[in-house]
């Protein structure tokens, strides 16, 4: 799981609330007009629907994402 790579998901939003659990690795998550925050293994992240956000992972990471309709 320590492979070096760079994954970037640009600013976007979802129509649903999302719950994210970091299973492996670490990410940087940014919300529109806010600085990016770092999250690692064991962290939960809640993102309100329609909230613009972006993600960057510099190493292989595994995230469980649950969507609420």
PyMOL Python script that loads the backbone (N, CA, C, O; Angstrom):
from pymol import cmd

cmd.read_pdbstr("""\
ATOM      1  N   UNK A   1       0.790  -1.197   0.000  1.00  0.00           N
ATOM      2  CA  UNK A   1       0.000   0.000   0.000  1.00  0.00           C
ATOM      3  C   UNK A   1       0.842   1.276   0.000  1.00  0.00           C
ATOM      4  O   UNK A   1       0.271   2.365   0.050  1.00  0.00           O
ATOM      5  N   UNK A   2       2.140   1.193  -0.052  1.00  0.00           N
ATOM      6  CA  UNK A   2       2.978   2.386  -0.003  1.00  0.00           C
ATOM      7  C   UNK A   2       3.431   2.842  -1.383  1.00  0.00           C
ATOM      8  O   UNK A   2       4.451   3.520  -1.504  1.00  0.00           O
ATOM      9  N   UNK A   3       2.710   2.491  -2.396  1.00  0.00           N
ATOM     10  CA  UNK A   3       3.051   2.924  -3.743  1.00  0.00           C
ATOM     11  C   UNK A   3       2.942   4.440  -3.841  1.00  0.00           C
ATOM     12  O   UNK A   3       2.014   5.045  -3.305  1.00  0.00           O
ATOM     13  N   UNK A   4       3.893   5.037  -4.526  1.00  0.00           N
ATOM     14  CA  UNK A   4       3.865   6.484  -4.699  1.00  0.00           C
ATOM     15  C   UNK A   4       3.040   6.824  -5.940  1.00  0.00           C
ATOM     16  O   UNK A   4       3.334   6.345  -7.035  1.00  0.00           O
ATOM     17  N   UNK A   5       2.030   7.632  -5.772  1.00  0.00           N
ATOM     18  CA  UNK A   5       1.223   8.099  -6.892  1.00  0.00           C
ATOM     19  C   UNK A   5       0.484   9.355  -6.444  1.00  0.00           C
ATOM     20  O   UNK A   5       0.509   9.711  -5.265  1.00  0.00           O
ATOM     21  N   UNK A   6      -0.146   9.997  -7.351  1.00  0.00           N
ATOM     22  CA  UNK A   6      -0.854  11.235  -7.036  1.00  0.00           C
ATOM     23  C   UNK A   6      -2.222  11.187  -7.690  1.00  0.00           C
ATOM     24  O   UNK A   6      -2.329  11.176  -8.916  1.00  0.00           O
ATOM     25  N   UNK A   7      -3.261  11.158  -6.883  1.00  0.00           N
ATOM     26  CA  UNK A   7      -4.625  11.160  -7.387  1.00  0.00           C
ATOM     27  C   UNK A   7      -5.277  12.474  -6.983  1.00  0.00           C
ATOM     28  O   UNK A   7      -5.230  12.872  -5.820  1.00  0.00           O
ATOM     29  N   UNK A   8      -5.886  13.141  -7.958  1.00  0.00           N
ATOM     30  CA  UNK A   8      -6.562  14.408  -7.669  1.00  0.00           C
ATOM     31  C   UNK A   8      -7.959  14.370  -8.262  1.00  0.00           C
ATOM     32  O   UNK A   8      -8.141  14.074  -9.443  1.00  0.00           O
ATOM     33  N   UNK A   9      -8.944  14.674  -7.424  1.00  0.00           N
ATOM     34  CA  UNK A   9     -10.326  14.809  -7.880  1.00  0.00           C
ATOM     35  C   UNK A   9     -10.671  16.284  -7.719  1.00  0.00           C
ATOM     36  O   UNK A   9     -10.715  16.784  -6.595  1.00  0.00           O
ATOM     37  N   UNK A  10     -10.917  16.990  -8.823  1.00  0.00           N
ATOM     38  CA  UNK A  10     -11.159  18.435  -8.752  1.00  0.00           C
ATOM     39  C   UNK A  10     -12.461  18.794  -8.036  1.00  0.00           C
ATOM     40  O   UNK A  10     -13.283  17.929  -7.732  1.00  0.00           O
ATOM     41  N   UNK A  11     -12.623  20.066  -7.782  1.00  0.00           N
ATOM     42  CA  UNK A  11     -13.794  20.603  -7.090  1.00  0.00           C
ATOM     43  C   UNK A  11     -15.078  20.113  -7.758  1.00  0.00           C
ATOM     44  O   UNK A  11     -15.256  20.259  -8.967  1.00  0.00           O
ATOM     45  N   UNK A  12     -15.962  19.534  -6.960  1.00  0.00           N
ATOM     46  CA  UNK A  12     -17.234  18.994  -7.452  1.00  0.00           C
ATOM     47  C   UNK A  12     -18.211  18.905  -6.278  1.00  0.00           C
ATOM     48  O   UNK A  12     -17.834  19.163  -5.135  1.00  0.00           O
ATOM     49  N   UNK A  13     -19.452  18.545  -6.554  1.00  0.00           N
ATOM     50  CA  UNK A  13     -20.467  18.363  -5.516  1.00  0.00           C
ATOM     51  C   UNK A  13     -21.348  17.177  -5.885  1.00  0.00           C
ATOM     52  O   UNK A  13     -21.411  16.771  -7.045  1.00  0.00           O
ATOM     53  N   UNK A  14     -22.026  16.627  -4.879  1.00  0.00           N
ATOM     54  CA  UNK A  14     -22.954  15.507  -5.074  1.00  0.00           C
ATOM     55  C   UNK A  14     -24.358  15.956  -4.680  1.00  0.00           C
ATOM     56  O   UNK A  14     -24.524  16.916  -3.927  1.00  0.00           O
ATOM     57  N   UNK A  15     -25.346  15.266  -5.187  1.00  0.00           N
ATOM     58  CA  UNK A  15     -26.740  15.569  -4.848  1.00  0.00           C
ATOM     59  C   UNK A  15     -27.159  14.880  -3.551  1.00  0.00           C
ATOM     60  O   UNK A  15     -28.267  15.098  -3.061  1.00  0.00           O
ATOM     61  N   UNK A  16     -26.275  14.049  -2.993  1.00  0.00           N
ATOM     62  CA  UNK A  16     -26.562  13.310  -1.768  1.00  0.00           C
ATOM     63  C   UNK A  16     -25.552  13.677  -0.679  1.00  0.00           C
ATOM     64  O   UNK A  16     -24.444  14.119  -0.983  1.00  0.00           O
ATOM     65  N   UNK A  17     -25.933  13.494   0.590  1.00  0.00           N
ATOM     66  CA  UNK A  17     -24.970  13.562   1.679  1.00  0.00           C
ATOM     67  C   UNK A  17     -24.040  12.364   1.550  1.00  0.00           C
ATOM     68  O   UNK A  17     -24.472  11.289   1.133  1.00  0.00           O
ATOM     69  N   UNK A  18     -22.773  12.535   1.901  1.00  0.00           N
ATOM     70  CA  UNK A  18     -21.843  11.405   1.856  1.00  0.00           C
ATOM     71  C   UNK A  18     -21.114  11.268   3.184  1.00  0.00           C
ATOM     72  O   UNK A  18     -20.760  12.255   3.829  1.00  0.00           O
ATOM     73  N   UNK A  19     -20.901  10.017   3.572  1.00  0.00           N
ATOM     74  CA  UNK A  19     -20.121   9.659   4.747  1.00  0.00           C
ATOM     75  C   UNK A  19     -18.908   8.898   4.232  1.00  0.00           C
ATOM     76  O   UNK A  19     -19.060   7.933   3.482  1.00  0.00           O
ATOM     77  N   UNK A  20     -17.716   9.313   4.619  1.00  0.00           N
ATOM     78  CA  UNK A  20     -16.485   8.684   4.141  1.00  0.00           C
ATOM     79  C   UNK A  20     -15.677   8.185   5.330  1.00  0.00           C
ATOM     80  O   UNK A  20     -15.519   8.894   6.324  1.00  0.00           O
ATOM     81  N   UNK A  21     -15.164   6.957   5.225  1.00  0.00           N
ATOM     82  CA  UNK A  21     -14.312   6.380   6.259  1.00  0.00           C
ATOM     83  C   UNK A  21     -12.995   5.987   5.607  1.00  0.00           C
ATOM     84  O   UNK A  21     -12.984   5.241   4.627  1.00  0.00           O
ATOM     85  N   UNK A  22     -11.884   6.485   6.145  1.00  0.00           N
ATOM     86  CA  UNK A  22     -10.564   6.183   5.580  1.00  0.00           C
ATOM     87  C   UNK A  22     -10.102   4.843   6.137  1.00  0.00           C
ATOM     88  O   UNK A  22      -9.796   4.727   7.323  1.00  0.00           O
ATOM     89  N   UNK A  23     -10.054   3.832   5.270  1.00  0.00           N
ATOM     90  CA  UNK A  23      -9.635   2.487   5.673  1.00  0.00           C
ATOM     91  C   UNK A  23      -8.115   2.337   5.642  1.00  0.00           C
ATOM     92  O   UNK A  23      -7.539   1.679   6.509  1.00  0.00           O
ATOM     93  N   UNK A  24      -7.469   2.938   4.658  1.00  0.00           N
ATOM     94  CA  UNK A  24      -6.012   2.876   4.495  1.00  0.00           C
ATOM     95  C   UNK A  24      -5.525   4.178   3.880  1.00  0.00           C
ATOM     96  O   UNK A  24      -6.256   4.832   3.137  1.00  0.00           O
ATOM     97  N   UNK A  25      -4.293   4.551   4.191  1.00  0.00           N
ATOM     98  CA  UNK A  25      -3.681   5.710   3.559  1.00  0.00           C
ATOM     99  C   UNK A  25      -4.087   7.019   4.189  1.00  0.00           C
ATOM    100  O   UNK A  25      -4.544   7.064   5.332  1.00  0.00           O
ATOM    101  N   UNK A  26      -3.917   8.076   3.436  1.00  0.00           N
ATOM    102  CA  UNK A  26      -4.319   9.406   3.900  1.00  0.00           C
ATOM    103  C   UNK A  26      -4.644  10.273   2.703  1.00  0.00           C
ATOM    104  O   UNK A  26      -4.150  10.052   1.598  1.00  0.00           O
ATOM    105  N   UNK A  27      -5.499  11.279   2.949  1.00  0.00           N
ATOM    106  CA  UNK A  27      -5.964  12.168   1.886  1.00  0.00           C
ATOM    107  C   UNK A  27      -5.940  13.606   2.386  1.00  0.00           C
ATOM    108  O   UNK A  27      -5.847  13.866   3.586  1.00  0.00           O
ATOM    109  N   UNK A  28      -6.025  14.521   1.447  1.00  0.00           N
ATOM    110  CA  UNK A  28      -6.272  15.929   1.750  1.00  0.00           C
ATOM    111  C   UNK A  28      -7.598  16.270   1.095  1.00  0.00           C
ATOM    112  O   UNK A  28      -7.788  16.057  -0.103  1.00  0.00           O
ATOM    113  N   UNK A  29      -8.510  16.803   1.893  1.00  0.00           N
ATOM    114  CA  UNK A  29      -9.844  17.147   1.412  1.00  0.00           C
ATOM    115  C   UNK A  29     -10.028  18.648   1.572  1.00  0.00           C
ATOM    116  O   UNK A  29      -9.783  19.209   2.640  1.00  0.00           O
ATOM    117  N   UNK A  30     -10.458  19.282   0.504  1.00  0.00           N
ATOM    118  CA  UNK A  30     -10.683  20.722   0.539  1.00  0.00           C
ATOM    119  C   UNK A  30     -12.113  21.059   0.197  1.00  0.00           C
ATOM    120  O   UNK A  30     -12.710  20.466  -0.701  1.00  0.00           O
ATOM    121  N   UNK A  31     -12.653  22.015   0.920  1.00  0.00           N
ATOM    122  CA  UNK A  31     -13.977  22.539   0.614  1.00  0.00           C
ATOM    123  C   UNK A  31     -13.810  23.906  -0.017  1.00  0.00           C
ATOM    124  O   UNK A  31     -12.837  24.605   0.264  1.00  0.00           O
ATOM    125  N   UNK A  32     -14.739  24.291  -0.856  1.00  0.00           N
ATOM    126  CA  UNK A  32     -14.656  25.564  -1.571  1.00  0.00           C
ATOM    127  C   UNK A  32     -14.370  26.713  -0.607  1.00  0.00           C
ATOM    128  O   UNK A  32     -15.032  26.855   0.421  1.00  0.00           O
ATOM    129  N   UNK A  33     -13.374  27.529  -0.953  1.00  0.00           N
ATOM    130  CA  UNK A  33     -12.974  28.708  -0.182  1.00  0.00           C
ATOM    131  C   UNK A  33     -12.428  28.391   1.211  1.00  0.00           C
ATOM    132  O   UNK A  33     -12.432  29.257   2.087  1.00  0.00           O
ATOM    133  N   UNK A  34     -11.953  27.149   1.426  1.00  0.00           N
ATOM    134  CA  UNK A  34     -11.338  26.758   2.695  1.00  0.00           C
ATOM    135  C   UNK A  34     -10.036  26.007   2.392  1.00  0.00           C
ATOM    136  O   UNK A  34      -9.909  25.400   1.328  1.00  0.00           O
ATOM    137  N   UNK A  35      -9.071  26.042   3.314  1.00  0.00           N
ATOM    138  CA  UNK A  35      -7.840  25.284   3.097  1.00  0.00           C
ATOM    139  C   UNK A  35      -8.096  23.779   3.202  1.00  0.00           C
ATOM    140  O   UNK A  35      -9.039  23.344   3.863  1.00  0.00           O
ATOM    141  N   UNK A  36      -7.253  23.003   2.549  1.00  0.00           N
ATOM    142  CA  UNK A  36      -7.373  21.543   2.624  1.00  0.00           C
ATOM    143  C   UNK A  36      -7.008  21.059   4.018  1.00  0.00           C
ATOM    144  O   UNK A  36      -6.138  21.625   4.680  1.00  0.00           O
ATOM    145  N   UNK A  37      -7.686  20.004   4.453  1.00  0.00           N
ATOM    146  CA  UNK A  37      -7.381  19.356   5.724  1.00  0.00           C
ATOM    147  C   UNK A  37      -6.935  17.933   5.448  1.00  0.00           C
ATOM    148  O   UNK A  37      -7.385  17.310   4.486  1.00  0.00           O
ATOM    149  N   UNK A  38      -6.058  17.425   6.284  1.00  0.00           N
ATOM    150  CA  UNK A  38      -5.557  16.055   6.133  1.00  0.00           C
ATOM    151  C   UNK A  38      -6.383  15.091   6.977  1.00  0.00           C
ATOM    152  O   UNK A  38      -6.761  15.389   8.110  1.00  0.00           O
ATOM    153  N   UNK A  39      -6.652  13.923   6.389  1.00  0.00           N
ATOM    154  CA  UNK A  39      -7.375  12.863   7.061  1.00  0.00           C
ATOM    155  C   UNK A  39      -6.604  11.567   6.842  1.00  0.00           C
ATOM    156  O   UNK A  39      -6.003  11.364   5.788  1.00  0.00           O
ATOM    157  N   UNK A  40      -6.626  10.689   7.848  1.00  0.00           N
ATOM    158  CA  UNK A  40      -5.900   9.434   7.747  1.00  0.00           C
ATOM    159  C   UNK A  40      -6.730   8.254   8.209  1.00  0.00           C
ATOM    160  O   UNK A  40      -7.907   8.387   8.542  1.00  0.00           O
ATOM    161  N   UNK A  41      -6.091   7.101   8.221  1.00  0.00           N
ATOM    162  CA  UNK A  41      -6.744   5.842   8.585  1.00  0.00           C
ATOM    163  C   UNK A  41      -7.548   6.003   9.876  1.00  0.00           C
ATOM    164  O   UNK A  41      -7.032   6.471  10.892  1.00  0.00           O
ATOM    165  N   UNK A  42      -8.826   5.604   9.815  1.00  0.00           N
ATOM    166  CA  UNK A  42      -9.702   5.665  10.976  1.00  0.00           C
ATOM    167  C   UNK A  42     -10.548   6.919  11.063  1.00  0.00           C
ATOM    168  O   UNK A  42     -11.426   7.005  11.922  1.00  0.00           O
ATOM    169  N   UNK A  43     -10.310   7.898  10.194  1.00  0.00           N
ATOM    170  CA  UNK A  43     -11.087   9.140  10.228  1.00  0.00           C
ATOM    171  C   UNK A  43     -12.401   8.997   9.471  1.00  0.00           C
ATOM    172  O   UNK A  43     -12.466   8.362   8.419  1.00  0.00           O
ATOM    173  N   UNK A  44     -13.456   9.607  10.035  1.00  0.00           N
ATOM    174  CA  UNK A  44     -14.759   9.736   9.381  1.00  0.00           C
ATOM    175  C   UNK A  44     -14.897  11.152   8.859  1.00  0.00           C
ATOM    176  O   UNK A  44     -14.463  12.102   9.511  1.00  0.00           O
ATOM    177  N   UNK A  45     -15.505  11.301   7.676  1.00  0.00           N
ATOM    178  CA  UNK A  45     -15.738  12.617   7.087  1.00  0.00           C
ATOM    179  C   UNK A  45     -17.189  12.655   6.600  1.00  0.00           C
ATOM    180  O   UNK A  45     -17.633  11.751   5.891  1.00  0.00           O
ATOM    181  N   UNK A  46     -17.919  13.696   6.980  1.00  0.00           N
ATOM    182  CA  UNK A  46     -19.274  13.895   6.490  1.00  0.00           C
ATOM    183  C   UNK A  46     -19.264  15.091   5.549  1.00  0.00           C
ATOM    184  O   UNK A  46     -18.706  16.139   5.874  1.00  0.00           O
ATOM    185  N   UNK A  47     -19.885  14.931   4.374  1.00  0.00           N
ATOM    186  CA  UNK A  47     -19.968  16.023   3.408  1.00  0.00           C
ATOM    187  C   UNK A  47     -21.446  16.256   3.073  1.00  0.00           C
ATOM    188  O   UNK A  47     -22.120  15.374   2.541  1.00  0.00           O
ATOM    189  N   UNK A  48     -21.932  17.456   3.394  1.00  0.00           N
ATOM    190  CA  UNK A  48     -23.315  17.815   3.072  1.00  0.00           C
ATOM    191  C   UNK A  48     -23.536  17.823   1.564  1.00  0.00           C
ATOM    192  O   UNK A  48     -22.641  18.178   0.797  1.00  0.00           O
ATOM    193  N   UNK A  49     -24.729  17.431   1.152  1.00  0.00           N
ATOM    194  CA  UNK A  49     -25.064  17.477  -0.271  1.00  0.00           C
ATOM    195  C   UNK A  49     -24.873  18.886  -0.810  1.00  0.00           C
ATOM    196  O   UNK A  49     -25.062  19.870  -0.094  1.00  0.00           O
ATOM    197  N   UNK A  50     -24.503  18.969  -2.058  1.00  0.00           N
ATOM    198  CA  UNK A  50     -24.280  20.222  -2.778  1.00  0.00           C
ATOM    199  C   UNK A  50     -23.080  21.026  -2.291  1.00  0.00           C
ATOM    200  O   UNK A  50     -22.871  22.145  -2.758  1.00  0.00           O
ATOM    201  N   UNK A  51     -22.278  20.484  -1.358  1.00  0.00           N
ATOM    202  CA  UNK A  51     -21.079  21.167  -0.874  1.00  0.00           C
ATOM    203  C   UNK A  51     -19.918  20.850  -1.812  1.00  0.00           C
ATOM    204  O   UNK A  51     -19.549  19.687  -1.973  1.00  0.00           O
ATOM    205  N   UNK A  52     -19.348  21.869  -2.426  1.00  0.00           N
ATOM    206  CA  UNK A  52     -18.230  21.655  -3.348  1.00  0.00           C
ATOM    207  C   UNK A  52     -16.975  21.283  -2.564  1.00  0.00           C
ATOM    208  O   UNK A  52     -16.638  21.913  -1.562  1.00  0.00           O
ATOM    209  N   UNK A  53     -16.286  20.236  -3.049  1.00  0.00           N
ATOM    210  CA  UNK A  53     -15.090  19.741  -2.390  1.00  0.00           C
ATOM    211  C   UNK A  53     -14.143  19.116  -3.407  1.00  0.00           C
ATOM    212  O   UNK A  53     -14.557  18.745  -4.505  1.00  0.00           O
ATOM    213  N   UNK A  54     -12.875  19.002  -3.037  1.00  0.00           N
ATOM    214  CA  UNK A  54     -11.869  18.348  -3.874  1.00  0.00           C
ATOM    215  C   UNK A  54     -11.050  17.422  -2.987  1.00  0.00           C
ATOM    216  O   UNK A  54     -11.041  17.562  -1.765  1.00  0.00           O
ATOM    217  N   UNK A  55     -10.360  16.469  -3.621  1.00  0.00           N
ATOM    218  CA  UNK A  55      -9.590  15.478  -2.878  1.00  0.00           C
ATOM    219  C   UNK A  55      -8.246  15.253  -3.550  1.00  0.00           C
ATOM    220  O   UNK A  55      -8.142  15.280  -4.777  1.00  0.00           O
ATOM    221  N   UNK A  56      -7.218  15.030  -2.742  1.00  0.00           N
ATOM    222  CA  UNK A  56      -5.904  14.663  -3.260  1.00  0.00           C
ATOM    223  C   UNK A  56      -5.331  13.562  -2.374  1.00  0.00           C
ATOM    224  O   UNK A  56      -5.361  13.660  -1.147  1.00  0.00           O
ATOM    225  N   UNK A  57      -4.808  12.513  -3.008  1.00  0.00           N
ATOM    226  CA  UNK A  57      -4.110  11.423  -2.316  1.00  0.00           C
ATOM    227  C   UNK A  57      -2.751  11.246  -2.979  1.00  0.00           C
ATOM    228  O   UNK A  57      -2.673  11.038  -4.190  1.00  0.00           O
ATOM    229  N   UNK A  58      -1.687  11.327  -2.200  1.00  0.00           N
ATOM    230  CA  UNK A  58      -0.333  11.188  -2.743  1.00  0.00           C
ATOM    231  C   UNK A  58       0.178   9.764  -2.661  1.00  0.00           C
ATOM    232  O   UNK A  58       1.206   9.437  -3.254  1.00  0.00           O
ATOM    233  N   UNK A  59      -0.533   8.909  -1.931  1.00  0.00           N
ATOM    234  CA  UNK A  59      -0.196   7.490  -1.896  1.00  0.00           C
ATOM    235  C   UNK A  59      -1.491   6.690  -1.965  1.00  0.00           C
ATOM    236  O   UNK A  59      -2.580   7.236  -1.787  1.00  0.00           O
ATOM    237  N   UNK A  60      -1.366   5.424  -2.218  1.00  0.00           N
ATOM    238  CA  UNK A  60      -2.542   4.577  -2.366  1.00  0.00           C
ATOM    239  C   UNK A  60      -3.380   4.620  -1.095  1.00  0.00           C
ATOM    240  O   UNK A  60      -2.868   4.416   0.005  1.00  0.00           O
ATOM    241  N   UNK A  61      -4.666   4.887  -1.256  1.00  0.00           N
ATOM    242  CA  UNK A  61      -5.579   4.994  -0.121  1.00  0.00           C
ATOM    243  C   UNK A  61      -6.859   4.233  -0.441  1.00  0.00           C
ATOM    244  O   UNK A  61      -7.205   4.036  -1.606  1.00  0.00           O
ATOM    245  N   UNK A  62      -7.555   3.808   0.608  1.00  0.00           N
ATOM    246  CA  UNK A  62      -8.814   3.086   0.450  1.00  0.00           C
ATOM    247  C   UNK A  62      -9.865   3.790   1.296  1.00  0.00           C
ATOM    248  O   UNK A  62      -9.699   3.952   2.505  1.00  0.00           O
ATOM    249  N   UNK A  63     -10.948   4.206   0.648  1.00  0.00           N
ATOM    250  CA  UNK A  63     -12.002   4.975   1.315  1.00  0.00           C
ATOM    251  C   UNK A  63     -13.338   4.281   1.106  1.00  0.00           C
ATOM    252  O   UNK A  63     -13.709   3.951  -0.020  1.00  0.00           O
ATOM    253  N   UNK A  64     -14.061   4.061   2.207  1.00  0.00           N
ATOM    254  CA  UNK A  64     -15.429   3.563   2.141  1.00  0.00           C
ATOM    255  C   UNK A  64     -16.325   4.783   2.086  1.00  0.00           C
ATOM    256  O   UNK A  64     -16.266   5.637   2.971  1.00  0.00           O
ATOM    257  N   UNK A  65     -17.163   4.878   1.046  1.00  0.00           N
ATOM    258  CA  UNK A  65     -18.033   6.035   0.894  1.00  0.00           C
ATOM    259  C   UNK A  65     -19.475   5.579   0.870  1.00  0.00           C
ATOM    260  O   UNK A  65     -19.855   4.736   0.057  1.00  0.00           O
ATOM    261  N   UNK A  66     -20.280   6.138   1.764  1.00  0.00           N
ATOM    262  CA  UNK A  66     -21.705   5.823   1.858  1.00  0.00           C
ATOM    263  C   UNK A  66     -22.495   7.051   1.439  1.00  0.00           C
ATOM    264  O   UNK A  66     -22.183   8.168   1.851  1.00  0.00           O
ATOM    265  N   UNK A  67     -23.510   6.846   0.624  1.00  0.00           N
ATOM    266  CA  UNK A  67     -24.331   7.943   0.108  1.00  0.00           C
ATOM    267  C   UNK A  67     -25.722   7.858   0.722  1.00  0.00           C
ATOM    268  O   UNK A  67     -26.312   6.781   0.800  1.00  0.00           O
ATOM    269  N   UNK A  68     -26.237   9.002   1.155  1.00  0.00           N
ATOM    270  CA  UNK A  68     -27.562   9.088   1.730  1.00  0.00           C
ATOM    271  C   UNK A  68     -28.491   9.788   0.754  1.00  0.00           C
ATOM    272  O   UNK A  68     -28.268  10.951   0.416  1.00  0.00           O
ATOM    273  N   UNK A  69     -29.507   9.115   0.305  1.00  0.00           N
ATOM    274  CA  UNK A  69     -30.475   9.695  -0.627  1.00  0.00           C
ATOM    275  C   UNK A  69     -31.479  10.542   0.081  1.00  0.00           C
ATOM    276  O   UNK A  69     -32.369  11.107  -0.554  1.00  0.00           O
TER     277      UNK A  69
END
""", "prot")
cmd.dss("prot")
cmd.show_as("cartoon", "prot")
cmd.util.cbc("prot")
cmd.orient("prot")
